[in-house]
Amino acid sequence: MPTFAAQQSLFRAYDIRGSHKLFTPNFVDALGNAFAHLYTALPSHTKNRFLKTNSLKNSFLEKSSLAPSIDSKKVIVVIGYDVRCGSNNIAYRLADILTQYGMQVIQLGLVTTPMMAFWAEQYHGHGIVVTASHSAKDILGIKWLINHKSPSSIEIQRFYQQLLGSESKSQFNSQKDNLDQNTSLGFIDKSLKDQTDLPHDQVTTTYIAAITQVFEQIYPFDKKSLDNNPSSSNKLDLIVVIDCMNGATSTIAQRLFNCFCQQVIMLNDTPDGNFPTGNPDPTEPDRLKQLQKNVLDHQADIGMAFDGDGDRLMIVDNSGKVVTPDHLLYLLAQVALAERPKPLTDSLPTSQILFDIKCSHHLPIMLSELGTKPVLSKTGSSLMRQQMQRAGSPILFAGELSGHFIFNDSRFIVYDDAMYAALRLLHWLSVANEGHGKNALTEITQRLPAVVNTADHYLPIPKTSVEDCSVVEQLTRLCQYLRRLVEASVEDNADHYLLDTCPPSLCRCSENRQYITLEQARYLLPIGTKLSCIDGVRLDFAHGFGVLRQSNTSHKLTARFAGDTLNDLKDIQEKFAALCRPFDQELAEQIAAIPAE
Protein backbone atom coordinates (compact mmCIF):
# COMPACT_ATOMS: atom_id res chain seq x y z
CA MET A 1 0.00 0.00 0.00
CA PRO A 2 1.44 3.45 -0.92
CA THR A 3 2.91 5.43 1.96
CA PHE A 4 0.66 8.44 1.26
CA ALA A 5 -2.55 6.66 0.27
CA ALA A 6 -4.47 8.56 2.96
CA GLN A 7 -3.33 11.86 1.41
CA GLN A 8 -4.79 11.13 -2.02
CA SER A 9 -8.01 12.92 -1.06
CA LEU A 10 -6.01 16.13 -0.56
CA PHE A 11 -5.21 16.46 -4.26
CA ARG A 12 -8.23 18.27 -5.66
CA ALA A 13 -9.15 20.01 -8.88
CA TYR A 14 -7.48 23.34 -8.06
CA ASP A 15 -5.09 22.74 -5.18
CA ILE A 16 -4.00 20.51 -2.29
CA ARG A 17 -6.45 20.85 0.60
CA GLY A 18 -7.88 18.86 3.50
CA SER A 19 -7.66 17.98 7.18
CA HIS A 20 -4.63 19.33 9.01
CA LYS A 21 -4.07 15.82 10.40
CA LEU A 22 -3.00 14.62 6.96
CA PHE A 23 -0.20 17.19 6.70
CA THR A 24 2.30 15.06 8.60
CA PRO A 25 6.02 15.97 8.70
CA ASN A 26 6.83 13.10 6.32
CA PHE A 27 4.14 14.22 3.89
CA VAL A 28 5.33 17.86 3.96
CA ASP A 29 8.90 16.70 3.29
CA ALA A 30 7.67 14.60 0.39
CA LEU A 31 5.82 17.63 -0.97
CA GLY A 32 9.01 19.69 -0.71
CA ASN A 33 10.91 17.07 -2.67
CA ALA A 34 8.14 16.87 -5.26
CA PHE A 35 8.09 20.66 -5.68
CA ALA A 36 11.88 20.63 -6.06
CA HIS A 37 11.58 18.05 -8.82
CA LEU A 38 8.74 20.02 -10.43
CA TYR A 39 10.68 23.29 -10.64
CA THR A 40 14.10 21.85 -11.49
CA ALA A 41 12.62 19.70 -14.26
CA LEU A 42 11.31 22.74 -16.15
CA PRO A 43 12.86 23.49 -19.56
CA SER A 44 15.83 25.79 -19.20
CA HIS A 45 14.16 28.63 -21.12
CA THR A 46 11.45 28.89 -18.44
CA LYS A 47 13.82 28.93 -15.46
CA ASN A 48 16.13 31.88 -15.81
CA ARG A 49 14.30 34.74 -17.35
CA PHE A 50 12.29 37.77 -16.32
CA LEU A 51 9.08 37.75 -18.33
CA LYS A 52 7.81 41.23 -19.13
CA THR A 53 4.23 40.84 -20.27
CA ASN A 54 3.07 44.24 -19.05
CA SER A 55 4.43 47.59 -17.99
CA LEU A 56 4.12 46.91 -14.29
CA LYS A 57 6.34 43.88 -14.13
CA ASN A 58 9.82 44.44 -12.66
CA SER A 59 9.50 48.22 -12.75
CA PHE A 60 9.37 48.43 -8.96
CA LEU A 61 12.08 45.87 -8.26
CA GLU A 62 14.41 47.44 -10.79
CA LYS A 63 14.08 50.81 -9.04
CA SER A 64 14.20 49.48 -5.49
CA SER A 65 17.40 49.43 -3.48
CA LEU A 66 15.74 46.84 -1.23
CA ALA A 67 15.38 44.28 -4.01
CA PRO A 68 16.97 40.96 -3.03
CA SER A 69 20.15 39.88 -4.76
CA ILE A 70 19.22 37.57 -7.65
CA ASP A 71 21.31 34.76 -9.07
CA SER A 72 20.21 34.55 -12.70
CA LYS A 73 21.40 30.93 -12.90
CA LYS A 74 19.02 29.71 -10.23
CA VAL A 75 15.33 28.92 -10.23
CA ILE A 76 13.55 31.55 -8.14
CA VAL A 77 10.45 30.59 -6.14
CA VAL A 78 8.44 32.93 -3.92
CA ILE A 79 6.69 31.40 -0.90
CA GLY A 80 4.03 32.79 1.43
CA TYR A 81 1.39 31.55 3.84
CA ASP A 82 -2.02 32.42 5.31
CA VAL A 83 -3.14 32.89 8.93
CA ARG A 84 -3.98 29.24 9.66
CA CYS A 85 -2.29 27.45 12.50
CA GLY A 86 0.56 25.49 10.96
CA SER A 87 0.67 27.22 7.57
CA ASN A 88 3.83 29.15 8.43
CA ASN A 89 5.67 26.01 9.56
CA ILE A 90 4.82 24.23 6.31
CA ALA A 91 5.94 27.25 4.27
CA TYR A 92 9.33 27.44 5.99
CA ARG A 93 9.89 23.69 5.70
CA LEU A 94 9.15 23.80 1.97
CA ALA A 95 11.52 26.74 1.60
CA ASP A 96 14.31 24.87 3.40
CA ILE A 97 13.93 21.87 1.10
CA LEU A 98 13.87 23.95 -2.09
CA THR A 99 17.03 25.81 -1.11
CA GLN A 100 18.72 22.48 -0.42
CA TYR A 101 18.10 21.63 -4.06
CA GLY A 102 19.89 24.80 -5.15
CA MET A 103 16.91 27.08 -5.74
CA GLN A 104 16.63 30.65 -4.57
CA VAL A 105 13.61 31.13 -2.30
CA ILE A 106 12.08 34.50 -1.48
CA GLN A 107 9.98 34.29 1.68
CA LEU A 108 7.03 36.69 1.64
CA GLY A 109 5.61 35.81 5.04
CA LEU A 110 1.89 36.29 5.70
CA VAL A 111 0.28 37.32 2.39
CA THR A 112 -2.85 36.87 0.33
CA THR A 113 -2.76 34.41 -2.54
CA PRO A 114 -2.96 37.24 -5.12
CA MET A 115 0.03 38.92 -3.44
CA MET A 116 2.00 35.69 -3.90
CA ALA A 117 0.99 35.74 -7.57
CA PHE A 118 2.07 39.37 -7.87
CA TRP A 119 5.49 38.64 -6.43
CA ALA A 120 5.91 35.50 -8.55
CA GLU A 121 5.23 37.73 -11.55
CA GLN A 122 8.28 39.81 -10.68
CA TYR A 123 10.60 36.82 -11.17
CA HIS A 124 10.14 33.53 -13.03
CA GLY A 125 6.45 33.11 -12.30
CA HIS A 126 7.01 30.33 -9.75
CA GLY A 127 5.29 30.59 -6.38
CA ILE A 128 3.80 28.62 -3.51
CA VAL A 129 1.33 29.81 -0.90
CA VAL A 130 0.27 27.63 2.01
CA THR A 131 -3.44 28.36 2.31
CA ALA A 132 -6.82 26.65 2.53
CA SER A 133 -8.59 29.77 1.28
CA HIS A 134 -12.14 30.03 2.67
CA SER A 135 -12.27 26.59 4.30
CA ALA A 136 -12.84 25.86 8.00
CA LYS A 137 -10.07 26.40 10.54
CA ASP A 138 -9.02 22.74 10.78
CA ILE A 139 -8.25 22.61 7.05
CA LEU A 140 -4.81 23.24 5.55
CA GLY A 141 -3.88 23.61 1.91
CA ILE A 142 -1.34 24.62 -0.73
CA LYS A 143 -1.68 26.53 -4.00
CA TRP A 144 1.13 27.03 -6.47
CA LEU A 145 2.17 28.60 -9.77
CA ILE A 146 4.48 27.19 -12.43
CA ASN A 147 5.69 29.75 -14.96
CA HIS A 148 2.83 32.11 -14.01
CA LYS A 149 0.14 29.43 -14.36
CA SER A 150 -1.89 27.36 -11.91
CA PRO A 151 -1.74 23.61 -12.44
CA SER A 152 -4.60 21.80 -14.13
CA SER A 153 -6.49 19.02 -12.35
CA ILE A 154 -4.57 16.48 -14.45
CA GLU A 155 -1.25 18.06 -13.44
CA ILE A 156 -2.28 17.98 -9.78
CA GLN A 157 -3.04 14.26 -9.99
CA ARG A 158 0.28 13.71 -11.76
CA PHE A 159 1.95 15.60 -8.93
CA TYR A 160 0.43 13.14 -6.46
CA GLN A 161 1.72 10.23 -8.49
CA GLN A 162 5.21 11.68 -8.20
CA LEU A 163 4.93 11.22 -4.45
CA LEU A 164 4.18 7.55 -4.95
CA GLY A 165 6.43 6.64 -7.88
CA SER A 166 9.48 4.62 -6.97
CA GLU A 167 11.50 6.37 -9.64
CA SER A 168 10.73 9.77 -8.13
CA LYS A 169 11.51 8.52 -4.63
CA SER A 170 14.84 7.07 -5.60
CA GLN A 171 15.76 10.23 -7.46
CA PHE A 172 14.81 12.43 -4.50
CA ASN A 173 16.28 10.25 -1.79
CA SER A 174 19.73 9.86 -3.35
CA GLN A 175 20.11 13.62 -3.46
CA LYS A 176 18.25 14.46 -0.27
CA ASP A 177 20.04 11.86 1.87
CA ASN A 178 23.34 13.55 1.08
CA LEU A 179 21.87 16.97 1.78
CA ASP A 180 20.32 15.86 5.07
CA GLN A 181 23.61 14.31 6.16
CA ASN A 182 25.49 17.48 5.35
CA THR A 183 22.85 19.53 7.17
CA SER A 184 23.16 17.49 10.33
CA LEU A 185 26.96 17.90 10.27
CA GLY A 186 26.77 21.61 9.56
CA PHE A 187 28.44 21.28 6.15
CA ILE A 188 25.77 22.77 3.89
CA ASP A 189 27.35 24.94 1.22
CA LYS A 190 25.96 28.46 1.53
CA SER A 191 25.27 28.42 -2.19
CA LEU A 192 22.65 25.74 -1.48
CA LYS A 193 21.06 27.74 1.34
CA ASP A 194 19.81 30.69 -0.66
CA GLN A 195 16.76 32.05 1.12
CA THR A 196 15.70 35.68 1.47
CA ASP A 197 13.08 36.81 3.98
CA LEU A 198 11.53 40.00 2.62
CA PRO A 199 10.40 42.53 5.26
CA HIS A 200 6.62 42.74 5.47
CA ASP A 201 6.76 46.47 4.76
CA GLN A 202 8.57 45.88 1.47
CA VAL A 203 6.16 43.10 0.45
CA THR A 204 3.14 45.35 0.98
CA THR A 205 4.67 48.66 -0.19
CA THR A 206 5.70 47.21 -3.55
CA TYR A 207 2.29 45.63 -4.05
CA ILE A 208 0.45 48.86 -3.13
CA ALA A 209 2.71 50.90 -5.43
CA ALA A 210 1.84 48.64 -8.36
CA ILE A 211 -1.90 49.06 -7.72
CA THR A 212 -1.49 52.82 -7.31
CA GLN A 213 0.17 52.98 -10.70
CA VAL A 214 -2.84 51.26 -12.28
CA PHE A 215 -5.19 54.02 -11.16
CA GLU A 216 -2.74 56.74 -12.15
CA GLN A 217 -2.92 55.25 -15.66
CA ILE A 218 -6.70 54.92 -15.75
CA TYR A 219 -7.48 58.26 -14.08
CA PRO A 220 -4.47 60.56 -14.61
CA PHE A 221 -4.06 62.85 -11.62
CA ASP A 222 -4.52 66.54 -12.36
CA LYS A 223 -1.57 68.07 -10.46
CA LYS A 224 -2.36 71.58 -11.75
CA SER A 225 -5.83 71.41 -10.16
CA LEU A 226 -4.30 70.44 -6.83
CA ASP A 227 -1.80 73.33 -7.03
CA ASN A 228 -4.70 75.74 -7.52
CA ASN A 229 -6.64 74.21 -4.63
CA PRO A 230 -4.23 72.81 -2.03
CA SER A 231 -7.08 71.74 0.29
CA SER A 232 -8.52 69.35 -2.29
CA SER A 233 -7.77 65.66 -2.08
CA ASN A 234 -7.46 63.07 -4.81
CA LYS A 235 -8.95 60.41 -2.52
CA LEU A 236 -12.39 59.01 -3.27
CA ASP A 237 -15.11 60.70 -1.22
CA LEU A 238 -16.33 57.41 0.21
CA ILE A 239 -16.95 55.79 3.57
CA VAL A 240 -15.99 52.15 3.19
CA VAL A 241 -16.50 49.28 5.64
CA ILE A 242 -14.22 46.26 5.19
CA ASP A 243 -14.57 42.81 6.76
CA CYS A 244 -11.31 40.85 6.56
CA MET A 245 -12.83 37.85 8.38
CA ASN A 246 -9.54 37.52 10.32
CA GLY A 247 -7.87 36.29 7.14
CA ALA A 248 -4.74 37.22 5.22
CA THR A 249 -6.09 40.61 4.06
CA SER A 250 -6.07 41.73 7.72
CA THR A 251 -2.45 42.89 7.51
CA ILE A 252 -2.80 45.07 4.42
CA ALA A 253 -6.41 46.06 3.64
CA GLN A 254 -6.57 49.20 5.77
CA ARG A 255 -3.24 50.49 4.54
CA LEU A 256 -4.19 49.84 0.91
CA PHE A 257 -7.68 51.35 1.04
CA ASN A 258 -6.50 54.35 3.09
CA CYS A 259 -4.48 55.30 0.00
CA PHE A 260 -7.67 55.73 -2.01
CA CYS A 261 -10.67 56.35 0.30
CA GLN A 262 -11.48 59.21 2.67
CA GLN A 263 -12.67 56.96 5.49
CA VAL A 264 -12.08 53.24 6.02
CA ILE A 265 -13.77 51.29 8.83
CA MET A 266 -12.31 47.87 9.56
CA LEU A 267 -13.97 44.72 10.90
CA ASN A 268 -12.23 41.52 11.99
CA ASP A 269 -8.82 42.75 10.82
CA THR A 270 -6.70 40.85 13.35
CA PRO A 271 -5.09 37.78 11.76
CA ASP A 272 -6.47 34.76 13.60
CA GLY A 273 -6.31 31.19 12.33
CA ASN A 274 -9.14 30.19 14.67
CA PHE A 275 -11.53 32.45 12.71
CA PRO A 276 -13.60 33.46 15.77
CA THR A 277 -16.50 34.90 13.72
CA GLY A 278 -16.89 31.83 11.49
CA ASN A 279 -15.43 30.36 8.33
CA PRO A 280 -13.64 33.03 6.25
CA ASP A 281 -16.13 32.60 3.41
CA PRO A 282 -18.17 35.71 2.52
CA THR A 283 -20.48 33.69 0.25
CA GLU A 284 -21.90 31.58 3.12
CA PRO A 285 -25.57 32.34 3.88
CA ASP A 286 -25.96 35.09 6.53
CA ARG A 287 -22.18 35.47 6.81
CA LEU A 288 -22.33 39.19 6.04
CA LYS A 289 -24.82 40.26 8.73
CA GLN A 290 -22.17 42.07 10.77
CA LEU A 291 -20.97 43.91 7.68
CA GLN A 292 -24.52 44.85 6.68
CA LYS A 293 -25.22 46.25 10.15
CA ASN A 294 -22.03 48.31 10.19
CA VAL A 295 -22.71 49.76 6.76
CA LEU A 296 -26.05 51.05 8.05
CA ASP A 297 -24.71 52.15 11.46
CA HIS A 298 -21.89 54.19 9.89
CA GLN A 299 -24.02 55.42 6.97
CA ALA A 300 -21.29 54.06 4.73
CA ASP A 301 -21.30 54.11 0.95
CA ILE A 302 -20.31 50.48 0.56
CA GLY A 303 -19.21 47.40 2.47
CA MET A 304 -16.89 44.69 1.23
CA ALA A 305 -15.75 41.32 2.52
CA PHE A 306 -12.74 39.21 1.56
CA ASP A 307 -12.26 35.51 2.11
CA GLY A 308 -9.40 33.84 3.98
CA ASP A 309 -6.75 34.23 1.28
CA GLY A 310 -8.04 37.36 -0.43
CA ASP A 311 -9.23 35.99 -3.77
CA ARG A 312 -13.01 36.20 -3.19
CA LEU A 313 -15.08 39.38 -2.95
CA MET A 314 -18.60 40.14 -1.76
CA ILE A 315 -20.22 43.58 -1.66
CA VAL A 316 -22.92 45.24 0.46
CA ASP A 317 -24.55 48.43 -0.89
CA ASN A 318 -25.33 51.55 1.16
CA SER A 319 -28.84 50.27 1.95
CA GLY A 320 -27.33 47.25 3.71
CA LYS A 321 -28.29 44.82 0.96
CA VAL A 322 -25.89 42.16 -0.28
CA VAL A 323 -25.15 42.58 -3.99
CA THR A 324 -25.61 39.19 -5.62
CA PRO A 325 -22.47 37.77 -7.24
CA ASP A 326 -24.27 37.75 -10.62
CA HIS A 327 -24.89 41.48 -10.35
CA LEU A 328 -21.39 42.14 -9.05
CA LEU A 329 -19.94 40.25 -12.01
CA TYR A 330 -22.06 42.38 -14.35
CA LEU A 331 -20.89 45.61 -12.67
CA LEU A 332 -17.22 44.63 -12.82
CA ALA A 333 -17.64 43.64 -16.47
CA GLN A 334 -18.88 47.18 -17.08
CA VAL A 335 -15.79 48.49 -15.29
CA ALA A 336 -13.50 46.39 -17.48
CA LEU A 337 -15.24 47.51 -20.67
CA ALA A 338 -15.30 51.18 -19.71
CA GLU A 339 -11.66 51.28 -18.61
CA ARG A 340 -10.00 49.02 -21.18
CA PRO A 341 -6.91 50.55 -22.77
CA LYS A 342 -7.46 52.34 -26.06
CA PRO A 343 -6.37 50.29 -29.08
CA LEU A 344 -3.58 51.42 -31.38
CA THR A 345 -6.06 51.42 -34.27
CA ASP A 346 -9.57 52.83 -34.54
CA SER A 347 -11.13 49.38 -34.68
CA LEU A 348 -11.88 47.82 -31.32
CA PRO A 349 -12.24 44.03 -31.48
CA THR A 350 -15.21 42.50 -29.71
CA SER A 351 -14.10 41.48 -26.27
CA GLN A 352 -15.36 38.45 -24.38
CA ILE A 353 -16.62 38.20 -20.82
CA LEU A 354 -16.27 34.80 -19.20
CA PHE A 355 -18.81 33.64 -16.59
CA ASP A 356 -19.21 30.29 -14.89
CA ILE A 357 -21.97 27.77 -15.31
CA LYS A 358 -23.65 28.62 -11.98
CA CYS A 359 -24.47 32.23 -12.91
CA SER A 360 -28.05 33.29 -13.59
CA HIS A 361 -29.91 33.08 -16.90
CA HIS A 362 -30.17 36.88 -17.09
CA LEU A 363 -26.41 37.47 -17.04
CA PRO A 364 -25.53 36.55 -20.66
CA ILE A 365 -28.41 38.69 -21.90
CA MET A 366 -27.24 41.69 -19.86
CA LEU A 367 -23.63 41.22 -21.00
CA SER A 368 -24.70 41.07 -24.65
CA GLU A 369 -26.47 44.40 -24.20
CA LEU A 370 -23.10 45.91 -23.21
CA GLY A 371 -21.76 45.05 -26.66
CA THR A 372 -19.53 42.22 -25.52
CA LYS A 373 -19.64 38.48 -26.16
CA PRO A 374 -20.65 36.42 -23.10
CA VAL A 375 -18.91 33.05 -22.88
CA LEU A 376 -20.05 30.26 -20.56
CA SER A 377 -17.24 28.48 -18.71
CA LYS A 378 -16.67 25.58 -16.38
CA THR A 379 -16.58 26.57 -12.73
CA GLY A 380 -13.08 27.26 -11.41
CA SER A 381 -11.08 30.49 -11.37
CA SER A 382 -7.86 28.63 -12.25
CA LEU A 383 -9.59 27.25 -15.37
CA MET A 384 -10.66 30.76 -16.29
CA ARG A 385 -7.15 32.12 -15.82
CA GLN A 386 -5.75 29.42 -18.10
CA GLN A 387 -8.12 30.55 -20.86
CA MET A 388 -7.24 34.21 -20.32
CA GLN A 389 -3.48 33.57 -20.37
CA ARG A 390 -3.52 32.05 -23.84
CA ALA A 391 -1.75 34.16 -26.44
CA GLY A 392 -4.11 36.62 -28.08
CA SER A 393 -7.01 35.78 -25.76
CA PRO A 394 -9.99 38.09 -26.42
CA ILE A 395 -11.27 37.57 -22.85
CA LEU A 396 -11.22 40.96 -21.12
CA PHE A 397 -12.78 39.91 -17.82
CA ALA A 398 -13.94 36.76 -16.06
CA GLY A 399 -15.95 36.04 -12.95
CA GLU A 400 -17.81 33.31 -11.18
CA LEU A 401 -20.62 32.98 -8.69
CA SER A 402 -18.24 32.19 -5.81
CA GLY A 403 -16.81 35.73 -5.90
CA HIS A 404 -13.67 35.27 -8.03
CA PHE A 405 -13.12 38.16 -10.48
CA ILE A 406 -10.24 38.50 -12.94
CA PHE A 407 -9.22 41.45 -15.13
CA ASN A 408 -7.22 40.84 -18.29
CA ASP A 409 -6.55 44.35 -19.59
CA SER A 410 -2.71 44.38 -19.24
CA ARG A 411 -2.88 46.74 -16.29
CA PHE A 412 -2.20 44.27 -13.46
CA ILE A 413 -1.68 40.57 -12.86
CA VAL A 414 -4.15 38.15 -14.45
CA TYR A 415 -5.35 36.82 -11.13
CA ASP A 416 -8.48 36.89 -8.97
CA ASP A 417 -7.43 39.59 -6.52
CA ALA A 418 -10.41 40.62 -4.36
CA MET A 419 -8.90 43.85 -3.04
CA TYR A 420 -7.87 44.98 -6.51
CA ALA A 421 -11.32 44.18 -7.94
CA ALA A 422 -12.96 46.13 -5.12
CA LEU A 423 -10.81 49.18 -5.84
CA ARG A 424 -11.63 49.01 -9.54
CA LEU A 425 -15.32 49.05 -8.62
CA LEU A 426 -14.93 51.96 -6.17
CA HIS A 427 -13.14 54.16 -8.70
CA TRP A 428 -15.65 53.41 -11.43
CA LEU A 429 -18.62 54.15 -9.16
CA SER A 430 -17.05 57.43 -8.04
CA VAL A 431 -15.95 58.69 -11.44
CA ALA A 432 -18.37 57.20 -13.97
CA ASN A 433 -21.42 57.75 -11.76
CA GLU A 434 -20.44 61.04 -10.17
CA GLY A 435 -23.94 62.51 -10.26
CA HIS A 436 -25.48 59.69 -8.25
CA GLY A 437 -23.43 60.27 -5.08
CA LYS A 438 -23.85 57.81 -2.27
CA ASN A 439 -26.71 55.99 -3.96
CA ALA A 440 -24.78 55.11 -7.12
CA LEU A 441 -24.42 51.42 -6.38
CA THR A 442 -27.94 50.98 -5.01
CA GLU A 443 -29.53 52.80 -7.94
CA ILE A 444 -27.66 50.61 -10.43
CA THR A 445 -28.46 47.29 -8.76
CA GLN A 446 -32.12 48.18 -8.31
CA ARG A 447 -32.45 48.44 -12.09
CA LEU A 448 -31.05 44.94 -12.63
CA PRO A 449 -33.43 41.97 -12.98
CA ALA A 450 -34.17 40.21 -9.72
CA VAL A 451 -34.42 36.43 -9.42
CA VAL A 452 -35.56 33.95 -6.81
CA ASN A 453 -32.88 31.32 -6.36
CA THR A 454 -31.54 28.57 -4.16
CA ALA A 455 -28.10 28.70 -2.63
CA ASP A 456 -25.30 26.65 -4.14
CA HIS A 457 -26.52 23.43 -2.50
CA TYR A 458 -24.37 20.36 -1.82
CA LEU A 459 -25.91 16.90 -2.21
CA PRO A 460 -24.46 13.42 -1.61
CA ILE A 461 -23.38 11.55 -4.73
CA PRO A 462 -25.70 8.58 -5.34
CA LYS A 463 -24.21 5.15 -5.96
CA THR A 464 -24.78 3.82 -9.46
CA SER A 465 -24.89 0.24 -10.66
CA VAL A 466 -21.96 0.88 -12.98
CA GLU A 467 -19.00 2.68 -11.40
CA ASP A 468 -17.80 4.38 -14.56
CA CYS A 469 -21.13 6.11 -15.21
CA SER A 470 -22.11 8.76 -12.68
CA VAL A 471 -25.59 10.11 -12.13
CA VAL A 472 -24.50 13.35 -13.83
CA GLU A 473 -23.43 11.39 -16.91
CA GLN A 474 -26.76 9.56 -16.92
CA LEU A 475 -28.63 12.86 -16.67
CA THR A 476 -26.51 14.31 -19.48
CA ARG A 477 -27.36 11.43 -21.82
CA LEU A 478 -31.05 11.56 -20.97
CA CYS A 479 -31.30 15.33 -21.61
CA GLN A 480 -29.45 15.03 -24.92
CA TYR A 481 -31.71 12.13 -25.92
CA LEU A 482 -34.95 13.89 -24.96
CA ARG A 483 -33.92 17.11 -26.69
CA ARG A 484 -33.25 15.29 -29.96
CA LEU A 485 -36.57 13.48 -29.81
CA VAL A 486 -38.58 16.58 -28.89
CA GLU A 487 -36.97 18.54 -31.73
CA ALA A 488 -37.60 15.64 -34.12
CA SER A 489 -41.24 15.46 -33.03
CA VAL A 490 -41.74 19.07 -34.08
CA GLU A 491 -40.37 18.33 -37.54
CA ASP A 492 -42.54 15.19 -37.78
CA ASN A 493 -45.63 16.94 -36.35
CA ALA A 494 -45.94 14.07 -33.88
CA ASP A 495 -48.48 14.45 -31.12
CA HIS A 496 -47.68 11.53 -28.85
CA TYR A 497 -45.65 8.40 -28.38
CA LEU A 498 -43.68 6.72 -25.59
CA LEU A 499 -40.03 7.57 -24.96
CA ASP A 500 -37.62 5.24 -23.19
CA THR A 501 -35.81 7.23 -20.46
CA CYS A 502 -32.89 4.85 -20.69
CA PRO A 503 -32.56 3.40 -24.19
CA PRO A 504 -29.93 0.65 -24.42
CA SER A 505 -28.13 2.43 -27.24
CA LEU A 506 -27.43 5.42 -25.01
CA CYS A 507 -27.12 4.18 -21.46
CA ARG A 508 -26.66 0.90 -19.63
CA CYS A 509 -26.50 2.38 -16.16
CA SER A 510 -30.05 2.42 -14.87
CA GLU A 511 -31.74 -0.72 -13.65
CA ASN A 512 -34.99 1.19 -13.30
CA ARG A 513 -36.19 1.54 -16.89
CA GLN A 514 -39.11 3.93 -17.27
CA TYR A 515 -41.13 5.43 -20.10
CA ILE A 516 -42.59 8.89 -20.50
CA THR A 517 -44.96 10.37 -23.03
CA LEU A 518 -43.97 12.94 -25.60
CA GLU A 519 -46.16 15.42 -23.76
CA GLN A 520 -44.12 14.84 -20.59
CA ALA A 521 -40.87 15.20 -22.52
CA ARG A 522 -42.03 18.52 -23.93
CA TYR A 523 -42.83 19.69 -20.42
CA LEU A 524 -39.38 18.68 -19.12
CA LEU A 525 -37.44 20.18 -22.04
CA PRO A 526 -39.67 22.70 -23.82
CA ILE A 527 -38.71 23.81 -27.30
CA GLY A 528 -36.12 26.57 -26.94
CA THR A 529 -34.57 25.16 -23.77
CA LYS A 530 -30.78 25.54 -23.87
CA LEU A 531 -28.72 22.56 -22.72
CA SER A 532 -25.06 22.89 -21.68
CA CYS A 533 -22.96 19.88 -20.69
CA ILE A 534 -19.52 21.48 -20.34
CA ASP A 535 -19.63 21.11 -16.55
CA GLY A 536 -22.45 18.86 -15.41
CA VAL A 537 -25.94 19.61 -16.77
CA ARG A 538 -27.29 23.12 -17.13
CA LEU A 539 -30.75 23.85 -18.55
CA ASP A 540 -31.82 27.39 -19.41
CA PHE A 541 -35.58 27.82 -19.63
CA ALA A 542 -37.61 30.86 -20.61
CA HIS A 543 -37.98 32.01 -16.98
CA GLY A 544 -35.04 30.51 -15.14
CA PHE A 545 -32.31 27.90 -15.11
CA GLY A 546 -30.92 24.96 -13.16
CA VAL A 547 -27.55 23.24 -12.91
CA LEU A 548 -26.43 19.94 -11.40
CA ARG A 549 -22.73 19.14 -11.41
CA GLN A 550 -19.94 17.32 -9.62
CA SER A 551 -18.16 19.59 -7.13
CA ASN A 552 -14.48 20.21 -7.86
CA THR A 553 -13.56 20.65 -4.20
CA SER A 554 -15.50 17.87 -2.46
CA HIS A 555 -17.03 14.47 -3.11
CA LYS A 556 -20.48 16.00 -3.54
CA LEU A 557 -22.93 17.13 -6.18
CA THR A 558 -23.71 20.82 -6.33
CA ALA A 559 -27.10 22.10 -7.44
CA ARG A 560 -28.38 25.61 -8.04
CA PHE A 561 -31.72 26.79 -9.40
CA ALA A 562 -33.17 30.22 -10.16
CA GLY A 563 -36.42 31.60 -11.55
CA ASP A 564 -37.96 34.97 -12.25
CA THR A 565 -40.58 34.16 -9.59
CA LEU A 566 -40.94 31.63 -6.81
CA ASN A 567 -43.32 29.61 -8.97
CA ASP A 568 -40.77 29.58 -11.81
CA LEU A 569 -38.11 28.36 -9.38
CA LYS A 570 -40.28 25.53 -8.06
CA ASP A 571 -41.25 24.51 -11.58
CA ILE A 572 -37.58 24.22 -12.59
CA GLN A 573 -36.74 22.21 -9.48
CA GLU A 574 -39.63 19.86 -10.27
CA LYS A 575 -38.32 19.42 -13.82
CA PHE A 576 -34.85 18.49 -12.57
CA ALA A 577 -36.33 16.16 -9.96
CA ALA A 578 -38.37 14.39 -12.64
CA LEU A 579 -35.30 14.05 -14.87
CA CYS A 580 -33.26 12.51 -12.02
CA ARG A 581 -36.00 10.23 -10.71
CA PRO A 582 -35.31 7.34 -13.14
CA PHE A 583 -31.75 7.15 -11.80
CA ASP A 584 -32.16 7.93 -8.11
CA GLN A 585 -35.41 8.57 -6.25
CA GLU A 586 -33.69 10.01 -3.19
CA LEU A 587 -31.72 12.53 -5.25
CA ALA A 588 -34.95 13.64 -6.95
CA GLU A 589 -36.58 14.25 -3.56
CA GLN A 590 -33.54 16.20 -2.32
CA ILE A 591 -33.59 18.45 -5.38
CA ALA A 592 -37.30 19.20 -5.02
CA ALA A 593 -36.82 20.04 -1.32
CA ILE A 594 -34.01 22.61 -1.70
CA PRO A 595 -35.36 25.88 -0.22
CA ALA A 596 -35.23 29.27 -1.89
CA GLU A 597 -32.84 31.81 -0.38
Sequence and secondary structure as in RCSB ss.txt:
>XXXX:A:sequence
MPTFAAQQSLFRAYDIRGSHKLFTPNFVDALGNAFAHLYTALPSHTKNRFLKTNSLKNSFLEKSSLAPSIDSKKV
IVVIGYDVRCGSNNIAYRLADILTQYGMQVIQLGLVTTPMMAFWAEQYHGHGIVVTASHSAKDILGIKWLINHKS
PSSIEIQRFYQQLLGSESKSQFNSQKDNLDQNTSLGFIDKSLKDQTDLPHDQVTTTYIAAITQVFEQIYPFDKKS
LDNNPSSSNKLDLIVVIDCMNGATSTIAQRLFNCFCQQVIMLNDTPDGNFPTGNPDPTEPDRLKQLQKNVLDHQA
DIGMAFDGDGDRLMIVDNSGKVVTPDHLLYLLAQVALAERPKPLTDSLPTSQILFDIKCSHHLPIMLSELGTKPV
LSKTGSSLMRQQMQRAGSPILFAGELSGHFIFNDSRFIVYDDAMYAALRLLHWLSVANEGHGKNALTEITQRLPA
VVNTADHYLPIPKTSVEDCSVVEQLTRLCQYLRRLVEASVEDNADHYLLDTCPPSLCRCSENRQYITLEQARYLL
PIGTKLSCIDGVRLDFAHGFGVLRQSNTSHKLTARFAGDTLNDLKDIQEKFAALCRPFDQELAEQIAAIPAE
>XXXX:A:secstr
  TTGGGGGGB SSSEEEEGGG  HHHHHHHHHHHHHHHHTS HHHHS     STTTTHHHHH TT     TTS 
EEEEEE SSTTHHHHHHHHHHHHHHTT EEEEEEE  HHHHHHHHHTTTS EEEE  TTS TTEEEEEEEBTTB 
  HHHHHHHHHHHH HHHHHHHHHHHHHHHHHHHHT   TTT EEEE  HHHHHHHHHHHHHHHHHHHS   HHH
HHH TT   SEEEEEEEE TTSGGGGTHHHHHHTTEEEEEEES S  TT TTS S TTSTTTTHHHHHHHHHTT 
SEEEEE TTS  EEEEETTS EE HHHHHHHHHHHHHHT    SSS     EEEEETTS TTHHHHHHHTTSEEE
EE S HHHHHHHHTSTT  EEEEE TTS EEE SSSS SS  HHHHHHHHHHHHHHHTGGGGGGHHHHHHHTS  
 EEB  EEEE    SSTTS HHHHHHHHHHHHHHHHHHHHHHT    EEESS TTT    SS  EEEHHHHHHHS
 TT EEE SSSEEEEETTEEEEEEE SSSSEEEEEEEESSHHHHHHHHHHHHHHHTTT HHHHHHHHH  B 
